[in-house]
């Protein structure tokens, strides 16, 4: 288990975060995305599937708050969050000024429909 992402042109990112998150891997993922999208005029649309996530160490929350805060995000759909993770993600989202719009969904299909609405 681990953290992966795929890109769907032109600006969609599908992230799968599972197991116990590794701080170095998450930092590297956001660095790669930062290199691709920051500084440009295109904002990304992200589906973040956390349905198989087991634990979010404090170091990871700091990475989401700092490193992820640089990525220009038009829409963020968080899939499969437990109530505990919804509360934690909601608090992190309130601290981020780079996310224009966000939603929690039960499935990737629901998330994709929402992302594709303009």
C-alpha positions in Angstrom: 0.0 0.0 0.0 1.1 3.5 -0.5 0.5 6.8 -2.2 0.2 7.2 -5.9 -1.2 9.6 -8.4 -2.0 9.7 -12.1 -2.4 12.7 -14.4 -5.3 13.0 -16.9 -4.6 15.8 -19.3 -4.9 18.6 -19.3 -5.2 19.2 -15.5 -6.8 16.4 -13.6 -4.9 14.5 -10.8 -6.2 11.2 -9.4 -4.5 10.5 -6.0 -4.8 7.3 -4.2 -3.6 7.6 -0.6 -3.7 4.3 1.4 -2.3 2.6 4.4 -0.1 4.6 6.7 1.1 7.6 4.8 4.9 8.0 4.4 5.9 11.6 4.8 8.8 11.5 2.2 6.5 9.9 -0.4 3.7 12.5 0.1 6.3 15.4 0.1 7.8 14.0 -3.2 4.3 13.7 -4.8 3.5 17.3 -4.0 6.9 18.4 -5.2 6.3 16.7 -8.5 2.9 18.3 -8.9 4.3 21.6 -7.8 6.9 21.4 -10.6 4.2 20.6 -13.2 1.6 23.1 -12.2 2.9 25.9 -10.0 3.8 29.1 -11.8 1.4 28.3 -14.7 -2.0 29.6 -15.4 -3.8 26.2 -15.1 -5.4 25.2 -11.9 -5.6 21.5 -11.2 -8.7 19.4 -10.4 -8.0 16.7 -7.9 -9.7 13.5 -6.9 -8.1 12.3 -3.6 -9.2 8.8 -2.7 -8.6 8.1 1.0 -11.0 5.2 1.4 -8.1 2.9 2.2 -6.2 5.3 4.4 -5.3 3.9 7.8 -3.4 6.7 9.5 -2.4 10.3 8.9 0.7 11.0 11.0 1.2 14.6 12.3 4.1 15.1 9.9 1.7 14.5 7.0 -0.8 17.1 8.2 2.0 19.6 8.2 2.9 18.7 4.6 -0.7 19.1 3.5 -0.9 22.5 5.2 2.5 23.8 3.8 3.6 22.0 0.7 0.1 21.2 -0.7 -0.8 24.8 0.0 1.3 26.0 -3.0 -0.6 23.9 -5.6 -3.2 26.0 -7.4 -6.4 23.9 -7.1 -9.7 24.7 -8.9 -11.6 21.7 -7.4 -10.7 19.0 -4.8 -13.0 16.0 -4.4 -12.1 13.8 -1.4 -13.4 10.2 -1.7 -14.2 7.8 1.0 -13.4 9.8 4.1 -14.5 8.5 7.5 -16.1 11.1 9.8 -12.8 11.5 11.6 -10.9 12.1 8.3 -13.7 14.5 7.1 -13.2 16.6 10.3 -9.4 16.6 9.9 -9.5 17.4 6.2 -12.1 20.1 6.8 -9.7 21.8 9.3 -6.8 21.6 6.9 -8.9 22.9 4.0 -9.9 26.0 6.0 -6.2 26.8 6.4 -5.5 26.6 2.7 -6.2 29.6 0.4 -5.2 27.7 -2.8 -8.3 25.5 -3.0 -11.2 27.2 -4.8 -13.9 24.5 -4.2 -14.0 21.2 -2.4 -16.4 18.3 -1.7 -16.5 15.0 0.0 -18.0 12.1 -2.0 -18.5 8.4 -1.4 -17.2 7.2 -4.8 -14.7 8.2 -7.5 -17.5 8.2 -10.0 -19.4 10.9 -8.0 -16.1 12.9 -7.7 -15.5 12.7 -11.5 -19.0 14.0 -12.3 -18.5 16.9 -9.9 -15.0 17.7 -11.2 -16.2 17.7 -14.8 -19.0 20.2 -14.1 -17.8 23.7 -14.9 
